[in-house]
Amino acid sequence: MLYKNKIKVQNILKSAVALMLMLTLSLSTALSPLAKAEEAKYTWKTLTSAPASGATGLRKMYVTQDGSKLFIQEKDSSHNSNLWMSADNGATWRKIFSKQIDLEDGSLSADGSKITLTSDDGQHLYISTDGGQNWTEKAMWATVSAHNTYVRVSPDGSFLAGCSPDTTITHNYAYATYISTDDGQTWTQKSTNYVGCPPYVANNGMLIAKNGGNIAKSTDYGQTWTETPGALNVNGISSFSNNGNNVLDGDRISFDGGNHWTPSNAPIPSNSQIVDMDISEDGKKLFIATQDLTSAEGTLLTSVDGGRTWRVEYQNLGLYAVMSSDGSKLVYSYDDISSGVQATRYRVGTLPAAQPVTPGSGAGGTVTPSTGSTSVTPGQKPGKASGRLAETGTSTWTVGGLAVVTVAAGALVLRKRL
């Protein structure tokens, strides 16, 4: 009798071992792309042929939605305002605009085919509808000097949004919105808000303005506005994704337009202020640029998992960065004083394309990446801890009522009898 029971136990153990081996193979296959996802990070290169190498030449930088084109707006020693474009990750550059005028700001559609540039005095608007090959100066909506501000292009290029503040009102400016659907030929005045001109424009007619900690939002091309005082941190550096859903506000993140918040876990250096930040369309790629209040040294922080983990990428003087809306490309400039003469240098970071993560046979959906190792360890992830394999790395089953099988990063361990 004892012998038969022993044989029975051995058979159960053999079945358990066979099951473990099968699970090992399945999990190894399933977790292989997961490991790659955890290791995702920007790879960097220094741009040696970028323009604006002088101390004061750089004005702005822009990146298309998919990161395929980079733009640098600069002013040369002859007082020409120039716009340069690179379509090969910064290896070569082509000057696509040059005029002896002071430019304030620019905007481009998602693919870079439609570009607008506005002058400092608010009286000149230049627009290209063919990626910068040809330019046309358009009339703007007001004639009073300095009352026009920048023009924004919707991601799909279907409309332009402009704005004029009424500076005759001493305490609360009224910001009037203007919309053009014919590339600046004609403008239609919409309603006003008392927060600011909208720097964020979405395809569906959503406009977002911010000023200090206040937000004004319109979902009907500026016809009506909803203002929310105190919705943001008062430093005014917060950033919205192109669709308006994701908001990075320094120490916190919102994925519903600012209605609910969760900590960003960003390891902001002590004695530093945030000078720039951005968040991708999917809410996973983030960057924050800070500046030390004493040394003026800048620090570039990045996260590719929605703020769960962060990396310190670089620390340089005069750091300024921009990111493509899909998060695949991150460009930053810094002040190089190594030669004794201040010069602007550039680096471009590229994030590897995400690999599809498919579970083993019989499972549906996708695996959520776990927290990977980084050079910075932030605080505990906010919210309730998850018991999913992808987040904890462990999961437990009972095999034939005999033992507990624990999966830890693809390794299987058979624990004691229950």
C-alpha positions as CSV (number, residue, x, y, z in Angstrom):
1,M,0.0,0.0,0.0
2,L,2.8,2.3,0.9
3,Y,4.6,1.4,-2.3
4,K,1.5,2.3,-4.4
5,N,1.1,5.6,-2.6
6,K,4.8,6.4,-3.2
7,I,4.4,5.6,-6.9
8,K,1.3,7.8,-7.0
9,V,3.2,10.7,-5.4
10,Q,6.1,10.3,-7.8
11,N,3.7,10.4,-10.8
12,I,2.1,13.6,-9.5
13,L,5.6,15.1,-9.0
14,K,6.5,14.1,-12.5
15,S,3.4,15.8,-13.9
16,A,4.1,18.9,-11.8
17,V,7.7,19.0,-13.2
18,A,6.4,18.6,-16.7
19,L,3.9,21.4,-16.2
20,M,6.6,23.6,-14.8
21,L,8.9,23.0,-17.8
22,M,6.0,23.8,-20.2
23,L,5.2,27.0,-18.3
24,T,8.9,27.9,-18.3
25,L,9.1,27.7,-22.1
26,S,5.8,29.6,-22.5
27,L,6.8,32.3,-20.0
28,S,10.2,32.6,-21.5
29,T,8.6,33.3,-24.9
30,A,6.0,35.7,-23.5
31,L,8.4,37.6,-21.2
32,S,11.2,38.0,-23.8
33,P,9.6,41.1,-25.4
34,L,8.6,42.2,-21.9
35,A,12.3,42.3,-20.9
36,K,13.1,44.4,-24.0
37,A,10.2,46.8,-23.1
38,E,11.6,47.2,-19.6
39,E,15.0,48.1,-21.0
40,A,13.6,50.8,-23.4
41,K,15.6,54.0,-23.2
42,Y,16.7,56.8,-25.4
43,T,19.9,56.4,-27.4
44,W,21.7,59.7,-27.9
45,K,24.0,61.2,-30.4
46,T,25.5,64.7,-30.6
47,L,24.6,66.7,-33.7
48,T,27.8,68.1,-35.3
49,S,26.2,69.9,-38.3
50,A,23.3,71.7,-36.5
51,P,23.0,75.5,-37.1
52,A,22.9,78.2,-34.4
53,S,26.3,77.5,-32.9
54,G,26.5,81.0,-31.4
55,A,25.7,82.0,-27.9
56,T,22.4,83.7,-28.7
57,G,21.4,82.3,-32.1
58,L,18.9,79.6,-31.0
59,R,15.2,80.7,-30.7
60,K,13.0,77.6,-30.8
61,M,13.1,73.9,-31.7
62,Y,10.3,71.8,-33.2
63,V,9.7,68.2,-33.9
64,T,7.1,66.5,-36.1
65,Q,4.6,64.1,-34.4
66,D,6.5,61.0,-35.4
67,G,10.0,62.5,-34.9
68,S,10.9,62.2,-38.6
69,K,11.7,65.9,-39.0
70,L,13.6,68.3,-36.8
71,F,13.4,72.1,-37.0
72,I,15.6,74.8,-35.5
73,Q,14.6,78.5,-35.5
74,E,17.5,80.8,-35.1
75,K,18.8,84.3,-35.7
76,D,22.2,84.8,-37.3
77,S,24.7,87.6,-37.0
78,S,23.1,89.5,-39.9
79,H,19.8,89.6,-38.0
80,N,18.1,87.2,-40.3
81,S,15.6,84.9,-38.7
82,N,16.0,81.4,-40.2
83,L,14.2,78.1,-40.0
84,W,16.2,75.0,-40.6
85,M,14.9,71.5,-41.2
86,S,16.5,68.0,-41.0
87,A,14.8,64.8,-42.3
88,D,17.7,62.5,-41.4
89,N,17.8,62.7,-37.6
90,G,20.0,65.8,-37.6
91,A,22.8,64.6,-39.9
92,T,22.2,67.3,-42.5
93,W,20.2,70.5,-42.4
94,R,18.4,72.6,-45.0
95,K,17.4,76.3,-44.5
96,I,13.7,76.5,-45.5
97,F,13.0,80.1,-44.3
98,S,15.1,83.3,-44.0
99,K,14.0,86.9,-43.6
100,Q,15.3,89.9,-41.8
101,I,12.6,90.1,-39.2
102,D,12.2,89.1,-35.6
103,L,10.2,85.9,-35.3
104,E,8.3,85.2,-32.1
105,D,7.0,81.6,-32.6
106,G,6.2,78.8,-35.0
107,S,3.8,75.9,-35.2
108,L,3.5,72.9,-37.5
109,S,1.0,70.2,-38.4
110,A,1.7,66.6,-37.3
111,D,3.6,65.7,-40.4
112,G,5.3,69.1,-40.8
113,S,3.7,69.8,-44.1
114,K,1.9,73.0,-42.8
115,I,4.1,75.5,-40.9
116,T,3.3,79.0,-39.5
117,L,5.7,81.6,-38.3
118,T,4.7,84.9,-36.6
119,S,6.7,88.0,-36.0
120,D,7.5,89.6,-32.7
121,D,5.4,92.6,-33.4
122,G,2.3,90.5,-34.0
123,Q,1.8,91.9,-37.5
124,H,3.3,89.3,-39.8
125,L,2.2,85.7,-40.4
126,Y,4.1,83.5,-42.8
127,I,2.7,80.1,-43.8
128,S,3.9,77.2,-45.8
129,T,1.6,74.3,-46.9
130,D,4.4,72.2,-48.6
131,G,6.8,71.6,-45.8
132,G,8.7,74.9,-46.1
133,Q,9.4,74.8,-49.9
134,N,7.2,77.9,-50.5
135,W,6.0,80.6,-48.2
136,T,3.2,83.2,-48.3
137,E,2.7,86.2,-46.0
138,K,-0.9,86.3,-44.8
139,A,-2.9,89.2,-43.4
140,M,-3.7,88.9,-39.7
141,W,-7.0,89.7,-38.0
142,A,-6.1,92.9,-36.1
143,T,-4.1,96.0,-37.0
144,V,-3.2,97.4,-33.6
145,S,0.5,96.9,-33.1
146,A,1.5,94.0,-30.8
147,H,-2.1,92.9,-30.2
148,N,-1.8,89.8,-32.3
149,T,0.0,86.8,-30.9
150,Y,1.2,83.5,-32.2
151,V,-0.8,81.2,-34.6
152,R,-1.3,77.5,-33.9
153,V,-1.8,74.8,-36.5
154,S,-4.1,71.8,-35.7
155,P,-2.3,68.5,-35.9
156,D,-4.1,67.5,-39.1
157,G,-3.7,71.0,-40.6
158,S,-7.4,71.6,-41.0
159,F,-7.5,74.9,-39.2
160,L,-5.4,77.7,-37.7
161,A,-6.1,79.2,-34.3
162,G,-4.9,82.7,-33.4
163,C,-5.5,85.0,-30.5
164,S,-5.5,88.7,-29.5
165,P,-5.4,90.0,-25.9
166,D,-7.3,93.2,-25.1
167,T,-4.5,95.1,-23.3
168,T,-6.8,98.0,-22.5
169,I,-8.2,96.0,-19.6
170,T,-5.9,96.6,-16.6
171,H,-6.4,93.6,-14.4
172,N,-8.1,90.8,-16.4
173,Y,-7.2,90.6,-20.1
174,A,-9.9,89.3,-22.4
175,Y,-8.3,86.9,-25.0
176,A,-10.3,86.7,-28.2
177,T,-9.9,83.6,-30.4
178,Y,-9.7,83.7,-34.2
179,I,-10.1,80.6,-36.4
180,S,-9.1,80.2,-40.1
181,T,-10.1,77.1,-42.2
182,D,-8.5,78.4,-45.4
183,D,-4.8,78.7,-44.4
184,G,-5.1,82.2,-43.2
185,Q,-7.0,83.8,-46.1
186,T,-9.9,84.7,-43.8
187,W,-10.4,84.7,-40.0
188,T,-13.5,84.3,-37.9
189,Q,-13.6,85.8,-34.4
190,K,-14.9,83.5,-31.8
191,S,-15.5,84.1,-28.1
192,T,-13.1,85.3,-25.4
193,N,-11.7,83.8,-22.2
194,Y,-9.9,85.5,-19.3
195,V,-7.0,83.1,-18.9
196,G,-4.8,83.3,-22.0
197,C,-4.2,82.6,-25.6
198,P,-4.4,78.8,-26.4
199,P,-1.0,77.2,-27.0
200,Y,-2.7,73.8,-27.5
201,V,-4.9,73.0,-30.4
202,A,-6.5,69.6,-31.2
203,N,-8.1,68.2,-34.4
204,N,-11.5,68.1,-32.8
205,G,-11.7,71.8,-32.1
206,M,-10.4,71.6,-28.6
207,L,-8.4,74.6,-27.5
208,I,-6.5,74.9,-24.2
209,A,-5.2,78.0,-22.6
210,K,-3.3,78.3,-19.4
211,N,-1.9,81.0,-17.2
212,G,-0.3,80.4,-13.8
213,G,-2.5,77.7,-12.3
214,N,-5.6,78.5,-14.3
215,I,-7.0,76.6,-17.4
216,A,-9.5,77.7,-20.0
217,K,-10.7,75.0,-22.3
218,S,-13.0,75.0,-25.4
219,T,-14.3,72.0,-27.3
220,D,-16.0,74.0,-30.1
221,Y,-13.2,76.0,-31.8
222,G,-13.3,78.8,-29.2
223,Q,-17.1,79.5,-29.4
224,T,-17.5,78.8,-25.7
225,W,-15.0,78.4,-22.9
226,T,-14.8,76.7,-19.5
227,E,-12.4,78.2,-17.1
228,T,-11.0,76.3,-14.1
229,P,-9.0,78.4,-11.6
230,G,-6.2,76.8,-9.7
231,A,-6.2,73.6,-11.7
232,L,-2.4,73.6,-12.3
233,N,0.7,74.4,-10.4
234,V,1.3,78.1,-10.5
235,N,4.7,77.9,-12.2
236,G,3.0,77.8,-15.6
237,I,5.3,75.1,-17.0
238,S,2.7,72.4,-17.3
239,S,2.3,70.5,-20.6
240,F,-0.6,68.9,-22.4
241,S,-0.5,66.1,-25.0
242,N,-1.8,66.9,-28.5
243,N,-5.2,65.4,-27.8
244,G,-5.5,67.3,-24.5
245,N,-6.1,64.2,-22.5
246,N,-2.7,63.9,-20.8
247,V,-1.2,66.6,-18.6
248,L,2.2,66.7,-17.0
249,D,2.3,69.2,-14.2
250,G,5.7,68.6,-12.7
251,D,5.1,66.5,-9.6
252,R,1.8,65.0,-10.9
253,I,0.2,63.6,-14.0
254,S,-3.4,63.5,-15.2
255,F,-4.7,61.2,-17.9
256,D,-8.2,62.8,-18.1
257,G,-7.4,66.4,-18.9
258,G,-6.8,67.5,-15.4
259,N,-9.8,66.0,-13.6
260,H,-7.8,63.5,-11.6
261,W,-4.2,63.4,-10.7
262,T,-1.5,60.9,-9.6
263,P,2.1,61.6,-8.5
264,S,4.7,61.7,-11.3
265,N,7.4,60.4,-9.0
266,A,9.9,62.7,-10.8
267,P,13.2,63.0,-8.9
268,I,13.5,66.7,-9.1
269,P,17.0,67.8,-7.9
270,S,17.0,69.8,-4.7
271,N,17.5,73.6,-5.1
272,S,16.2,73.4,-8.6
273,Q,13.3,74.8,-10.6
274,I,11.4,73.2,-13.5
275,V,12.0,75.0,-16.7
276,D,10.4,72.7,-19.3
277,M,8.5,69.5,-19.6
278,D,6.3,67.5,-22.0
279,I,4.2,64.3,-22.2
280,S,3.5,62.1,-25.2
281,E,0.2,61.2,-26.8
282,D,0.0,57.9,-25.0
283,G,1.0,59.4,-21.7
284,K,4.0,57.1,-21.3
285,K,6.9,59.2,-22.4
286,L,7.8,62.1,-20.3
287,F,10.6,64.6,-19.9
288,I,11.3,67.3,-17.3
289,A,14.1,69.8,-17.6
290,T,15.3,71.5,-14.4
291,Q,17.8,74.3,-13.6
292,D,19.8,74.6,-10.4
293,L,19.1,77.9,-8.7
294,T,22.7,78.4,-7.7
295,S,24.9,77.0,-10.6
296,A,22.3,77.3,-13.4
297,E,23.1,73.7,-14.4
298,G,20.3,71.9,-16.1
299,T,19.2,68.3,-15.6
300,L,17.2,66.3,-18.2
301,L,14.9,63.6,-16.7
302,T,13.1,61.1,-18.8
303,S,10.5,58.4,-18.2
304,V,9.2,55.9,-20.8
305,D,6.6,54.2,-18.5
306,G,4.3,56.9,-17.4
307,G,6.4,58.1,-14.5
308,R,6.9,54.7,-12.8
309,T,10.7,55.0,-13.3
310,W,12.9,57.9,-14.3
311,R,16.4,58.3,-15.8
312,V,18.8,61.2,-15.4
313,E,19.9,61.7,-19.1
314,Y,22.2,64.7,-19.0
315,Q,23.3,67.6,-16.9
316,N,24.4,70.7,-18.8
317,L,24.2,74.5,-18.7
318,G,21.3,76.2,-20.5
319,L,19.4,73.1,-21.2
320,Y,16.3,73.4,-23.5
321,A,14.4,70.4,-24.9
322,V,11.5,69.4,-27.2
323,M,9.9,66.0,-27.8
324,S,7.8,64.5,-30.6
325,S,4.2,63.9,-29.6
326,D,4.7,60.1,-30.0
327,G,7.7,60.3,-27.7
328,S,10.0,58.6,-30.1
329,K,12.3,61.6,-30.5
330,L,13.7,64.0,-27.9
331,V,16.0,66.9,-28.9
332,Y,17.8,69.1,-26.5
333,S,20.3,72.0,-26.7
334,Y,22.8,73.2,-24.1
335,D,25.4,75.8,-23.6
336,D,29.0,74.5,-24.3
337,I,31.7,76.6,-22.6
338,S,34.5,74.1,-22.8
339,S,36.4,76.2,-25.3
340,G,36.0,79.3,-23.3
341,V,33.4,80.7,-25.7
342,Q,29.8,80.0,-25.2
343,A,28.2,78.0,-28.0
344,T,25.0,76.1,-28.5
345,R,25.2,72.3,-28.9
346,Y,22.5,69.8,-29.7
347,R,21.8,66.1,-28.9
348,V,19.0,64.0,-30.2
349,G,17.6,60.9,-28.4
350,T,15.8,58.2,-30.2
351,L,13.5,55.7,-28.5
352,P,13.4,52.2,-30.1
353,A,10.0,51.3,-31.6
354,A,7.9,49.4,-29.1
355,Q,7.7,45.7,-29.8
356,P,4.3,43.9,-29.6
357,V,4.0,41.8,-26.5
358,T,2.0,38.7,-27.0
359,P,1.3,36.2,-24.2
360,G,1.7,32.5,-24.6
361,S,-0.8,30.2,-26.3
362,G,-4.4,30.4,-25.1
363,A,-4.0,33.9,-23.5
364,G,-5.5,37.1,-24.8
365,G,-4.6,40.7,-24.6
366,T,-1.2,42.1,-24.0
367,V,1.3,42.0,-21.1
368,T,1.8,45.2,-19.1
369,P,5.5,46.0,-18.8
370,S,6.9,45.9,-15.3
371,T,9.0,48.5,-13.6
372,G,12.5,48.3,-15.1
373,S,15.8,49.2,-13.5
374,T,16.9,52.8,-14.0
375,S,19.5,55.1,-12.7
376,V,17.0,56.8,-10.5
377,T,14.7,55.1,-8.0
378,P,11.5,57.2,-7.4
379,G,9.1,56.8,-4.6
380,Q,6.6,54.1,-4.3
381,K,4.2,53.8,-7.2
382,P,0.9,55.6,-6.3
383,G,-2.3,53.7,-6.1
384,K,-3.1,50.1,-5.0
385,A,-0.5,47.6,-5.8
386,S,-1.4,45.2,-8.5
387,G,-1.2,41.4,-8.3
388,R,-0.7,40.9,-12.0
389,L,2.4,39.0,-13.2
390,A,3.5,41.9,-15.4
391,E,3.8,44.3,-12.4
392,T,4.9,42.0,-9.5
393,G,6.9,39.4,-11.4
394,T,5.3,36.6,-9.3
395,S,2.2,34.5,-9.6
396,T,1.1,31.4,-7.7
397,W,-0.9,28.3,-8.6
398,T,-1.8,25.0,-6.8
399,V,-0.7,22.0,-8.8
400,G,-2.8,18.9,-8.2
401,G,-3.4,20.1,-4.6
402,L,0.2,19.3,-3.9
403,A,2.4,22.3,-4.2
404,V,2.6,26.1,-5.0
405,V,4.3,27.1,-8.2
406,T,5.8,30.6,-8.1
407,V,6.8,32.3,-11.3
408,A,9.5,35.0,-10.8
409,A,10.8,36.6,-14.0
410,G,10.5,33.4,-15.9
411,A,12.0,31.1,-13.3
412,L,9.8,28.4,-11.6
413,V,10.1,27.2,-8.1
414,L,8.3,24.3,-6.5
415,R,7.5,25.1,-2.9
416,K,6.6,22.8,0.0
417,R,3.6,20.6,0.2
418,L,0.3,22.4,1.1
